[in-house]
Amino acid sequence: MSESSPLPSASRNQNSSAKRITSECTECGACVRSCAFLSTHGSPRTLAERLAHEGPAVRDLAFDCSLCGLCSEICPLDLDPSTMFLDMRRDAASRNEVDLKRYRTILGYENRGNSSLFSHAGLPKGCDTVFFPGCTLTGTRPGVTEDLFGHLQNTIPSLGIVLECCNKPSHDLGRQDHFETMFGELRDMLLAHGVRRVLTACPNCFKVFSTYGNGLKVSTVYEHLAAHGLPATTPLSGEVTIHDPCPMRHVPGAHKALRTLAAKMGLDIHEMKHSRKRTLCCGEGGSVSFRSPELSKNFTERRAREAGDRTVLTSCAGCAHFLGRSMDTAHMLDVVFRPEAVREGKARAVKAPLTYLKRLTLKRRFKAGMPMAMVWERSGKSPLPAKTTPVPVLSWKLFRYTALGLGCLVSLKVFLFS
């Protein structure tokens, strides 16, 4: 689309948000001092002013922003630079300016989550509440996911299960039409079958459902656990710190729940300088690592400095993975459902490509083990954009044999070199 073409809605949103930043931002420096992206590329006002003359170049820079929202939180004038950068991304996507090949991995991951092979919704009779664990938790911690679901059934007997991708990667990459189509199909299916409440384990899924649910009430499993009790378990001890995922920045109930669960498990909490509504990005936000690994690393390292030598607890499987590269990190659900493994340092997440096998196995267990009044899955995989080469969604048999082969290779390596 040329610069002289009629502006799509994404452009109008971008121009509106940029205009406000241009006219009201005083460049006090509060957000720049707190953000690796802004300290590298300039203040929100500088970027908003450049947009009028260097449109494509500035829209491209917006993909270095983690979209974590800290800049908007700390702005003394209540301006919202984070939304401006998301609008820039959407405008760039609508103009076909985005090189999606660099995001092939994350879009392929999303695509497989939306496929008929991996998606599944099982709703028992009288179901009005579903558990939506998200893609990453089911792959990296399938046993914990299953145990959590069983525990939730103690207080919600007619609980349903939904294994799907919330499509936040496409949302954050500015592919708004694609996102609304894919998420809209899922949301409308749930509403059509009487679902009114969604329990999420993933902060990104919570953000999507709370923003676009349109009739669906959403809360976190952490709040539910804090209110309704934990499974019989062995308490831990020691001092920890808590990383609040940035999608939960404005959800004080989730902040309180994490700390309540940690305390119930016998842990002492030391708060980091940036926590709760002023939390920092772990480095994964906005898919920045696929484009600017050094910026992503900067976010992670800053978190590591604040954590010091304390174990970091978080409710996000993605944050646990990113932060775990630089510090001792534990997922809150591992703490609750696998305390002995956490104590012994053995609560290790499953890694790709075995995560896909675990997701398939978990889907089969849910389908076989639960009497359902309604079962749903996607009719096919969602199309990837033309600029992206898709990774095929493999069959169950091929996944199983591939995983077995990889397991044999790993076992042989351990035998030969141990």
N, C-alpha and C positions, 0 to 999 in steps of 0.2 A: 504494500500500500504506500503510495507516495505521500509526502508531507502535505500536499495540497488537497488530498482526498477528504471527503467528509469524515469527521472524527467519530470513531466508535465510542460506545459508552465508557470503555476503559480509559480512553483519552480524556473524556470530559471529567471523569473522576480524578484522573491524574492532574489535570489542569487546575481543578478546584482546590485540591489539597496542596499543590505546589504554590498556588496563588496566596493561600493563607500563610504558608510558611514564609514566602517572600515578603509579605507585608507586615507580619507580626513578629517574626523571629528577631531577637536582639543580639544573637550570637554571643550569649553570655558564656558559652563554653562548657556548661554543665554536662551536656550529652556527649560532646567531643571527648572530654576527659575520661568518660566512662566506656567508650566504645572504640574497639580497634578499627572497625570499618570507617567511622567518621574521622578518627584521628589520621587515617591514611588518605582519605579522599576529600575531606573538607566538611564544613558544617552543613546542616540541612538547608540553611538559607543559600549558601554558596552553590550547592547542587541544584536547588530549585531555580536559582537565577540562571545557571548554565543551561538548564533544560530547554529554555526558549530558543537558544542559539545552537546547542549541540545535542539535539534530541536523542538520536540513536546512541551516541557515546555515553550520555548520562543514564539513559535507560539500561544500558549494558552494565554500568557500574552498580545499579540497584541489585544485581544478582550477587554482589559481594556482601550485601546486608543479610544478617542472620534472621531478620524479622522477629527478633526476640521481644521487642517492645520496651526495652529499658529506657531508650531515649524519650519515648512518650511518657513513661512513668515519672521520670525525674524532671521533665520540663517545667519550669516555674510558671509558664504561661499556659499550661495545659494544651500545648500544640501536639500534633500526632505525626512526627516524621516517619514512624514505622509504616503507617497506612499509606503515606505518600510513596514510599519505596515499593510497597506491594502494588499500588496503582501503576507505578512505572513498569513493573514486571508484567502486569496484565496488558498494558498498552504495547509493550515490546512483543508479547506473544501474539496479540491480535494483528500486529504488523509483520508477523513472520520474521522477526529479527533475532530470535533466540536459536542458538545452535544447540539443539536438543541431543545431539550425539554425545556430548560430554555428560549428559544425565541418563545415559542409556541404562546404567545399572539400576538406579533408583526407579526409573519408569518401568523397566522390565519387572522389577520386584512388585511394583504396584499392579502391573498388568496381570501377573500370575495370581496375585491376591484376588483379583476380580474374575478369574477364570472359573469355568464350571468344575475344574479339577479341585481347586482349593476352597471355593466358597461353599458355604452351607449355613442354612438357618433351620433350626428345629424348634417348633413351638408346640408345647403340650396343650391339652385341653384347658381352657380358661386362662391362658397365658396373657398377661398384660405387661410383664417385665422380662427383659432379656439381658443376658450378660454378653458384652461385646469386648473380648479380650484384646483385639488388635492383632496385627500380623506378627510383630516381633516377639511378643511374649509367648505366643503359641509355638513358635519355632525354637526359641532359645530355652524355654522353660515349660515344656508340654506337661510334665508331671505336676508341677505347681499349678498350672492352669486347670488341670482336671481336679486336683484336690480343692482348689479354691471354689470351683463350680459346685462340687459336692457339699462344701461347707455352706455356701450361699443357699443351697436348696433347703437347709435346715430351717431357715426363716422365710424362704420364698419357695414353697413346694412346687408351684407351677412355673418356675423359672425356665425361660427358653435360652437357647445358645445361638449366637450368630458369629460365624467365622467369615470374615470379609475384610477388605481393605477400605479404609475411610476415604481414600484418595487425597489425603493431605499433600503428598508430594506434588501432584498436578496443581492443586490449589496454590501452593507456595511458589510454583514456577510460573504462575500467571495464566495457566490453562483453564480459565474460569468456566468456559462453556463445557469443556470436557468434564471438569469436576462436577458441575451442577447436574449434568446428565447422569453420570455414574452414581453419585451420592443420592441424587433425587430418586433414582429407581429403587435403591435400597430403602430410603426413608419412606417412600410411598408404599412399598410392600409391607413394611412393618405397621404403618398406620392402618392399612387396609385390612390387616388381620388382627386388629384390636390391641396392638402393642402401644403402650402409652409412656413407658419408662425404660430407660437404658442405663445399665450399670457398666461403666468403663474401667479398664485397668490402665489404659494408655492415655497419657495427658493430651497427645495430639488428637486422638479419637474424641476425647472429652471436648476439646476446643471446637472440633468440627460439628459434633452433635449439638453443642450448646449454641453455636452460631447459626447453623442451618437446619436444625431439627424441625422447626415449624410445627409444633404440636407435640413433640416428644420431650418429656422431662428427662434430664440427664444428671447423674451424680456418679461419684467414684466409688469403687469397691472399698477404698480405704476409709471413706466416711462410713460406709455400711459396717465394716468390720469394727471400727472404733465404737459405733453405737450399739451393735448387737453381739459383740463378743468374739473372742479368738478361739481357735481349736485348742484342745488340750495339748500343751506343748511344753518344752523345756526352756526356761528363761535363760537369757544371756547376761553378760555383764560387760562393763567397760564404757569408755567415752567414745561417742561418735559425733559426726556433724551431718546435717541434712542439706541435700541439694534439692531445692524446689524447682521442678522443670518450668521453663519460661511460659509454656501455654497455660499454666495454672497461676500465673502471676496475680490475677485478680480473683482468686477463689480461696478466700480465707478458711473456708470449711475444710478444704483439702490440706492446707498448711497445718491446721490444728490436728487433723486426723493422723498425719504422718508422725507428728510429735507424740500424740497419744499412744499410737501403736508402739513406737520405740520405747516409751516409758513403761508400757505394759509388759514389754519383753525384757525389762530390767536394765535398759541402757540409759546412760547419762548423755545429755545432749549439750554440745557446745555450738552455739550459733556462729556462722560465718558473718563477715561484715556485710556481704550482699546475700540476703535471704528473703523469703516470702515475696512480697510484691516488688522488691528490688533485686531479685535473684539474677544471676548471670547465665548466659547461654553456655551450654556444655561444649559447643563447637559443631554440633550436628545441624542446628537450626538453619532453615532456608536452603538446605542442600549446598551450603557454601563450600564444603570440603571437596565437592566434585569440580569446583571451578578455581578456588583459591585456598589450597591446603594450608598455606602459611597463616592466613587469617583465621581459619578454623582452629589451627594449632594454638594461636595466640589466645583465643577464647578459653580453650581447655587448660592451658598453662596458667592462666590467671586464676582459674578455679582451683587448680592444684596448690597454688601459693596460699590461697585463703584456707584451704582444708588442712594444710600442714601434714602431719603424720597421722592424722585421725582417719578412721574408716568413714567413708562417705555413704550415706543411705539415700536412695532415691526411689521414686515410684515409676520411673521411665526406663524401659529396657534399652532404648537407644542411648539415653544419657549414661546408663550403667556401662554400656559398651565403650562409648567415647571417653568417659572419665576413667574407666578401668585401664586405659593405656598408660595413664600417668600416676595413678594413685589407687589405693586399696578401696574398692567400691563394692557395695552389696545392694541388691534389689530388695525393697521392703518386703515383697512377698516371699523371697527366699528366707528372710529373717523370721517371718511368721510361720512358714510351712516347712522350712528346712534348717532350723536353728543349729542342729548338731553339725551339719555340713558347713554352715557359716562359721561356727566356732573353730572348726578344724581347717578352714580355708579350702574346703572341697566343693563349695557351691558354685561350680563352674557352669557357665552358659554353654549350650550347644552352639557350634559354629557352622556357618555355611560350608558346603552345600547340604550337610546333614539336617539343617533346619527345615528344609523342604520336605524331607522324608518324615520328620517328626510331625510336621503340620498335617501331612496326609494320614499318618497313623492316628493322630488325634481326631481328625475328622471321621475316620472309620469307627473309632471307639464311640464317639458321640452318636453316630448314626445307628450303631448296633446296640448301644446300651440304654437308649432312652425311647420310651413309647411316645410318639409324636402325633399330634393331630394334623400338623402341617409341616411339610419339609420343602425347602426351596433352595435352589442354587442358580447361579447365573447360567443363561442359556449358551453362553460362549464367552471367549475372552474379549476384552475391550481392545479396540484398535490403537496401536501406538502411532504417533505422528509420523508423517512420511520421512522426516529427516532422521528417524531413529530406526536402527536395525534391531528387530525384536529377537529376544532369546526365546526359543520355542518352549511351550508348556509341555513337558514330557509326560508320558503315560505313567501310571502307577507302577507297572512292571519294570519299566526302564529305570525309574527312580529307585526302586527296591534293589535291583541288581547293581546299579551304579553305587549305591550306598554300601552294599555288601562288599563290592570290590574295593572301595576306598577303605572300609574297615579292615579288610585283609591286609592292604598295603600298610596301614598304620600299625597294625599288630606285628607285621614282619619287621618294620623299622624299629619298633620298640625291642623286639627280640634280638635283632642283630646288633643294636648299638647300646643296649642297656648293660 
